[in-house]
């Protein structure tokens, strides 16, 4: 009975737990917590791609040691995947591009992020929001690696080269392709608690 009372007392907090996603990569597993309260648009967008299986078989196509690793846009053959419409930049949410955080990749257009994301290897304060203008928007942080940062660091140490991606030459591409084999949601703590009753 005491255990049931404790679970009931904890349930409201558990119901609001942030979503967790596991990236099973050829270098090992990476778990990320998504900040749904701070970046609802980015998180919903990312989860749509996760749930649809979009990231399965994509590669980390841009790896720069002491900066970041980027993935989510090209298949194992280096072909660009089609995406949904671009989303609103949420970099003004107060989150910073610190080591281990997950952020949306984009072009020079501040509101052009679609499926690609990156993991910061160091504190990249130059990527943070500074103002609502073309040069100040920064890159929207929407999550953080909670397990597998050693895997991220190992990917960052992969030798890189220039290769063709969708017919265009690209720098900083790992010589040995690093794939996301599968991306999927992990069971929320609240669901685990329900199953334990």
BALUMVEX-489601 format. One line per 4 residues: number of its first residue (from 0); their letters; for each residue x, y, z of N, C-alpha, C. Coordinates in steps of 0.1 Angstrom, whole numbers, padded with zeros to 4 digits. Layout:
BEGIN
NUM = A = X/Y/Z/X/Y/Z/X/Y/Z  ...
//
This chain:
BEGIN
0 = XXXX = 0008/-0012/0000/0000/0000/0000/0009/0013/0000  0020/0012/0008/0028/0024/0008/0034/0027/-0005  0038/0017/-0013/0044/0019/-0026/0033/0026/-0035  0021/0021/-0035/0010/0027/-0043/0008/0041/-0039
4 = XXXX = 0009/0045/-0026/0007/0059/-0022/0018/0068/-0027  0031/0062/-0027/0042/0070/-0032/0041/0072/-0047  0037/0062/-0055/0035/0063/-0069/0024/0073/-0072  0013/0073/-0065/0002/0083/-0067/0007/0097/-0064
8 = XXXX = 0015/0098/-0054/0021/0112/-0051/0030/0117/-0061  0037/0107/-0068/0047/0111/-0078/0041/0113/-0092  0029/0107/-0094/0023/0106/-0107/0022/0120/-0114  0017/0131/-0107/0016/0144/-0115/0030/0148/-0121
12 = XXXX = 0040/0146/-0113/0053/0150/-0119/0058/0141/-0130  0055/0128/-0129/0059/0118/-0139/0051/0121/-0152  0038/0125/-0151/0030/0128/-0163/0036/0139/-0172  0044/0148/-0165/0050/0159/-0173/0064/0157/-0177
16 = XXXX = 0069/0144/-0176/0082/0141/-0180/0085/0145/-0194  0097/0149/-0197/0100/0152/-0211/0102/0140/-0219  0098/0140/-0232/0100/0129/-0241/0115/0125/-0242  0117/0112/-0243/0131/0107/-0245/0131/0099/-0258
20 = XXXX = 0142/0101/-0266/0144/0094/-0279/0157/0087/-0279  0158/0075/-0283/0170/0067/-0285/0174/0067/-0300  0187/0071/-0302/0193/0069/-0315/0202/0058/-0315  0198/0047/-0322/0207/0035/-0323/0216/0038/-0335
24 = XXXX = 0229/0040/-0332/0238/0043/-0343/0249/0032/-0345  0256/0032/-0356/0266/0022/-0359/0278/0024/-0349  0278/0035/-0342/0289/0037/-0332/0284/0035/-0317  0271/0032/-0316/0265/0029/-0303/0253/0037/-0300
28 = XXXX = 0246/0035/-0289/0233/0042/-0286/0235/0056/-0280  0226/0065/-0284/0226/0079/-0278/0211/0081/-0274  0210/0086/-0261/0196/0089/-0256/0196/0104/-0255  0185/0110/-0260/0183/0125/-0259/0170/0128/-0251
32 = XXXX = 0170/0138/-0243/0158/0143/-0236/0154/0155/-0244  0141/0156/-0247/0136/0167/-0255/0128/0177/-0246  0132/0190/-0248/0126/0201/-0240/0113/0206/-0246  0103/0198/-0244/0090/0201/-0250/0084/0215/-0245
36 = XXXX = 0087/0218/-0232/0081/0230/-0227/0088/0243/-0232  0101/0242/-0236/0109/0253/-0240/0109/0254/-0256  0108/0243/-0263/0108/0243/-0277/0098/0234/-0283  0085/0237/-0281/0074/0228/-0285/0073/0226/-0300
40 = XXXX = 0076/0236/-0308/0076/0234/-0323/0087/0225/-0328  0099/0228/-0323/0111/0219/-0327/0109/0205/-0322  0104/0203/-0310/0102/0190/-0305/0092/0182/-0312  0080/0188/-0315/0070/0182/-0323/0075/0178/-0337
44 = XXXX = 0082/0187/-0343/0088/0185/-0356/0097/0173/-0356  0107/0172/-0346/0116/0162/-0344/0109/0148/-0342  0099/0148/-0333/0092/0136/-0330/0084/0131/-0342  0079/0140/-0350/0072/0135/-0363/0082/0127/-0371
48 = XXXX = 0094/0133/-0373/0104/0126/-0381/0108/0112/-0374  0109/0112/-0361/0113/0100/-0354/0102/0090/-0356  0089/0094/-0353/0078/0084/-0354/0075/0079/-0368  0079/0087/-0378/0076/0082/-0392/0088/0073/-0397
52 = XXXX = 0098/0071/-0389/0110/0063/-0393/0119/0071/-0403  0117/0084/-0404/0125/0092/-0413/0140/0091/-0411  0144/0091/-0398/0158/0091/-0395/0165/0077/-0396  0157/0067/-0397/0163/0053/-0398/0171/0052/-0411
56 = XXXX = 0184/0049/-0410/0193/0048/-0422/0199/0061/-0427  0197/0072/-0419/0204/0084/-0422/0218/0084/-0416  0226/0093/-0421/0240/0094/-0416/0243/0107/-0409  0253/0106/-0401/0259/0119/-0396/0269/0123/-0407
60 = XXXX = 0264/0133/-0414/0271/0137/-0427/0281/0149/-0425  0281/0155/-0413/0290/0166/-0411/0295/0165/-0397  0308/0163/-0396/0314/0161/-0383/0327/0170/-0381  0326/0179/-0372/0337/0188/-0369/0341/0187/-0355
64 = XXXX = 0353/0182/-0352/0358/0180/-0339/0359/0193/-0332  0356/0194/-0319/0355/0206/-0311/0345/0216/-0316  0335/0211/-0323/0324/0220/-0327/0310/0212/-0326  0307/0203/-0335/0295/0196/-0335/0295/0184/-0345
68 = XXXX = 0285/0175/-0343/0282/0165/-0353/0268/0167/-0358  0266/0166/-0371/0253/0169/-0377/0247/0157/-0385  0234/0155/-0384/0228/0144/-0391/0214/0147/-0394  0207/0137/-0400/0193/0137/-0402/0188/0142/-0415
72 = XXXX = 0197/0143/-0425/0192/0148/-0438/0196/0140/-0450  0205/0130/-0449/0210/0123/-0460/0210/0108/-0457  0206/0100/-0467/0206/0085/-0465/0220/0080/-0465  0221/0066/-0464/0234/0060/-0463/0242/0062/-0476
76 = XXXX = 0235/0065/-0487/0242/0067/-0500/0245/0081/-0503  0243/0090/-0493/0246/0104/-0495/0235/0112/-0503  0223/0106/-0504/0213/0113/-0511/0204/0121/-0501  0201/0133/-0505/0192/0141/-0496/0178/0136/-0495
80 = XXXX = 0173/0135/-0483/0159/0130/-0482/0149/0142/-0482  0137/0139/-0487/0127/0150/-0488/0122/0152/-0473  0118/0165/-0471/0114/0169/-0457/0100/0175/-0458  0095/0177/-0446/0083/0185/-0444/0087/0200/-0445
84 = XXXX = 0077/0209/-0444/0079/0223/-0445/0088/0228/-0433  0096/0239/-0436/0104/0244/-0425/0096/0249/-0413  0103/0250/-0402/0096/0255/-0390/0102/0268/-0385  0094/0274/-0376/0098/0287/-0369/0110/0284/-0360
88 = XXXX = 0120/0293/-0361/0131/0292/-0352/0127/0296/-0338  0131/0287/-0328/0128/0289/-0314/0140/0292/-0306  0151/0297/-0312/0163/0299/-0305/0162/0310/-0294  0151/0317/-0294/0148/0328/-0284/0142/0322/-0271
92 = XXXX = 0143/0309/-0269/0137/0302/-0258/0145/0302/-0245  0157/0308/-0245/0165/0309/-0233/0175/0298/-0232  0174/0287/-0240/0183/0276/-0240/0196/0280/-0248  0207/0275/-0243/0220/0278/-0249/0226/0266/-0256
96 = XXXX = 0235/0268/-0266/0242/0258/-0273/0254/0253/-0265  0251/0246/-0254/0261/0241/-0245/0265/0227/-0249  0276/0222/-0244/0281/0208/-0248/0270/0198/-0245  0267/0190/-0254/0257/0179/-0253/0243/0183/-0257
100 = XXXX = 0241/0196/-0259/0227/0199/-0263/0225/0196/-0278  0212/0194/-0281/0207/0191/-0294/0200/0203/-0300  0204/0207/-0312/0198/0219/-0318/0195/0217/-0333  0186/0225/-0338/0181/0224/-0352/0192/0230/-0361
104 = XXXX = 0195/0223/-0372/0204/0228/-0382/0195/0236/-0392  0201/0246/-0399/0194/0254/-0408/0203/0260/-0418  0198/0267/-0428/0205/0274/-0438/0207/0289/-0432  0212/0298/-0441/0213/0312/-0436/0200/0318/-0433
108 = XXXX = 0189/0313/-0438/0176/0317/-0435/0172/0313/-0420  0170/0322/-0411/0168/0318/-0397/0156/0308/-0395  0147/0308/-0404/0135/0300/-0402/0134/0289/-0413  0145/0282/-0415/0146/0272/-0426/0148/0258/-0421
112 = XXXX = 0148/0256/-0408/0151/0242/-0402/0140/0232/-0406  0144/0220/-0410/0135/0210/-0413/0138/0197/-0405  0146/0188/-0410/0149/0175/-0403/0163/0175/-0397  0172/0182/-0402/0186/0181/-0398/0188/0187/-0384
116 = XXXX = 0196/0181/-0376/0199/0185/-0362/0214/0183/-0360  0219/0189/-0349/0233/0186/-0345/0234/0186/-0330  0245/0179/-0326/0249/0178/-0312/0261/0187/-0309  0260/0196/-0300/0272/0205/-0297/0282/0197/-0289
120 = XXXX = 0295/0197/-0294/0305/0190/-0287/0312/0199/-0276  0310/0212/-0278/0316/0222/-0268/0305/0232/-0266  0308/0242/-0257/0299/0253/-0255/0300/0263/-0267  0290/0263/-0276/0291/0271/-0288/0282/0283/-0286
124 = XXXX = 0287/0292/-0278/0279/0304/-0275/0277/0313/-0287  0285/0312/-0297/0283/0320/-0310/0271/0315/-0317  0265/0304/-0313/0253/0299/-0320/0240/0303/-0313  0242/0310/-0301/0230/0314/-0293/0223/0326/-0299
128 = XXXX = 0210/0327/-0296/0202/0338/-0300/0207/0351/-0294  0208/0361/-0302/0211/0375/-0297/0201/0386/-0301  0193/0383/-0311/0183/0392/-0315/0175/0387/-0327  0163/0393/-0329/0154/0389/-0340/0158/0395/-0353
132 = XXXX = 0169/0392/-0358/0174/0397/-0371/0181/0385/-0378  0185/0387/-0390/0191/0376/-0398/0203/0370/-0391  0211/0379/-0385/0224/0374/-0379/0223/0371/-0364  0211/0374/-0358/0210/0372/-0344/0202/0361/-0339
136 = XXXX = 0194/0355/-0348/0185/0344/-0344/0192/0332/-0338  0203/0328/-0343/0210/0317/-0337/0204/0304/-0341  0207/0293/-0333/0203/0280/-0336/0195/0274/-0324  0183/0269/-0327/0174/0265/-0316/0177/0252/-0309
140 = XXXX = 0180/0253/-0296/0183/0241/-0288/0169/0236/-0284  0168/0222/-0285/0155/0216/-0282/0157/0203/-0274  0169/0200/-0270/0171/0188/-0262/0185/0187/-0258  0188/0175/-0251/0202/0173/-0246/0204/0158/-0245
144 = XXXX = 0217/0154/-0248/0221/0140/-0247/0221/0137/-0232  0214/0126/-0228/0214/0122/-0214/0223/0109/-0212  0224/0101/-0222/0233/0090/-0222/0239/0088/-0236  0252/0084/-0236/0259/0082/-0249/0267/0093/-0254
148 = XXXX = 0271/0103/-0245/0279/0114/-0249/0293/0109/-0254  0297/0097/-0248/0309/0091/-0252/0308/0086/-0267  0296/0082/-0271/0294/0078/-0285/0295/0090/-0294  0289/0101/-0289/0290/0114/-0297/0304/0118/-0299
152 = XXXX = 0312/0117/-0288/0326/0121/-0289/0334/0111/-0298  0331/0099/-0298/0337/0089/-0307/0334/0092/-0322  0322/0096/-0324/0318/0100/-0338/0326/0112/-0342  0327/0122/-0333/0335/0134/-0335/0349/0132/-0339
156 = XXXX = 0355/0121/-0334/0369/0118/-0337/0371/0110/-0350  0360/0107/-0357/0361/0100/-0370/0369/0108/-0380  0378/0102/-0388/0385/0109/-0398/0375/0114/-0409  0376/0126/-0414/0367/0131/-0424/0374/0135/-0437
160 = XXXX = 0365/0137/-0447/0370/0140/-0460/0360/0148/-0468  0363/0152/-0480/0353/0158/-0489/0347/0147/-0497  0334/0148/-0498/0326/0138/-0506/0314/0144/-0512  0308/0137/-0522/0296/0142/-0528/0284/0138/-0520
164 = XXXX = 0276/0148/-0517/0263/0145/-0510/0252/0151/-0520  0244/0142/-0525/0233/0146/-0535/0240/0155/-0546  0251/0150/-0551/0257/0156/-0563/0266/0169/-0560  0266/0173/-0547/0274/0185/-0544/0285/0181/-0535
168 = XXXX = 0297/0188/-0537/0308/0185/-0528/0306/0190/-0514  0309/0182/-0504/0307/0186/-0490/0319/0183/-0483  0323/0192/-0473/0335/0190/-0465/0330/0183/-0452  0340/0178/-0444/0338/0173/-0431/0328/0160/-0430
172 = XXXX = 0329/0152/-0441/0321/0140/-0441/0329/0129/-0436  0324/0121/-0426/0332/0110/-0421/0336/0100/-0433  0348/0096/-0433/0353/0086/-0443/0345/0073/-0442  0343/0068/-0430/0335/0056/-0427/0321/0061/-0423
176 = XXXX = 0311/0058/-0431/0298/0063/-0429/0293/0059/-0415  0288/0069/-0407/0282/0067/-0394/0267/0068/-0395  0260/0057/-0393/0245/0057/-0396/0237/0058/-0383  0225/0064/-0384/0215/0062/-0374/0207/0050/-0379
180 = XXXX = 0208/0039/-0372/0202/0027/-0377/0187/0028/-0374  0183/0033/-0362/0169/0034/-0358/0168/0045/-0348  0157/0053/-0349/0154/0064/-0339/0140/0061/-0334  0138/0061/-0321/0125/0057/-0316/0124/0063/-0302
184 = XXXX = 0111/0065/-0298/0108/0071/-0285/0110/0060/-0274  0115/0064/-0263/0116/0055/-0251/0103/0057/-0243  0099/0046/-0236/0087/0047/-0228/0089/0057/-0217  0078/0066/-0216/0079/0076/-0206/0078/0071/-0191
188 = XXXX = 0084/0077/-0182/0084/0072/-0168/0070/0070/-0163  0060/0078/-0167/0046/0077/-0162/0041/0063/-0167  0044/0059/-0179/0039/0047/-0184/0046/0035/-0177  0058/0037/-0173/0065/0026/-0166/0059/0025/-0152
192 = XXXX = 0055/0036/-0146/0049/0035/-0133/0035/0028/-0133  0028/0031/-0144/0015/0025/-0146/0016/0010/-0147  0026/0006/-0155/0029/-0009/-0157/0033/-0016/-0144  0038/-0008/-0134/0043/-0014/-0122/0032/-0017/-0112
196 = X = 0020/-0010/-0114/0009/-0011/-0104/0002/-0024/-0106
//
